[in-house]
Amino acid sequence: MGFKRVLISGCLGMLCLIPMAMLSFYAFDLVSIISGGLITNLNQALANLPGELGVFGILIGGVLGLVVILLFPIHWVIMYRGDDPIMMVAVILPWILCCAITSGIFAHSPRGGLHTSLAIGLGWMIVGIAGSLVLTVVLAEALGPLSGALDALIEGFTDLPMALAIFFSCLEGMVIGGVFGAFVGSLKYKPEGMGSSPKTKKQKTKEGKSRSSEPKIDTTPTTSKPLSSSSGGSGSCTNCGAKLQPRDGFCTNCGMKA
């Protein structure tokens, strides 16, 4: 895949991660399992908002799901919640689905699927780390000494500062997603020459037919047939039947030697 194609697939893949995180948020009650049951049924509360607020609530659910996916690295889930397979699935599944779907659309080889997945992870890593730094500066201006409370809260959950947690989350997510992206790309992979073999075979068949239809020149020498003569001194050619005179050495009609 060229750089431009990888860049486009990476950007669209980043957008694809949002609905995948939304799916995980509503299907597994992601906030509840991350907080250990401290916050429960937030997904139902957002989904059941009345009227136009319901659409707004669904979008908020997608954003919250994305925040959780970006803040909680997979190694943290393995270390601290390894006995909870639902939480493992809820955190890993958005990366797998996002990379597999995007690679299925854009990639045509294992390398293309891997590059697409890496572009998705690196894209969210840049956006997440830059967003965390901007948020820290904004909170520092607005809240002063209280601005460190957010970093302390994130570090209390993940044992990592916010930017570092985002770094590891995106790194591990794109590595696992890259495996599935490369697999999907391999399903569409066609080695060079494979696609042209039927055409080549057809061309060879046509050439064989054209050669067989060409007229062949018979180089086998023909033997002369003797001319038969009757008792009257005149005769006829045994080849074409034309009448001959005794003085004729060759048939005047076909040229057969007498």
Secondary structure, 3 states (H helix, E strand, C coil): CCHHHHHHHHHHHHHHHHHHHHHHHHHHCHHHHHCCCCCCCHHHHHHCCCCHHHHHHHHHHHHHHHHHHHHCCHHHHHHHHCCCHHHHHHHHHHHHHHHHHHHHHHCCCHHHHHHHHHHHHHHHHHHHHHHHHHHHHHHHHHHHHHHHHHHHHHHHHHCCCHHHHHHHHHHHHHHHHHHHHHHHHHHCCCCCCCCCHHHHHHHHHHHHHHHHHCCCCCCCCCCCCCCEECCCCCEECCCCCCEECCCCCECCCCCCEC
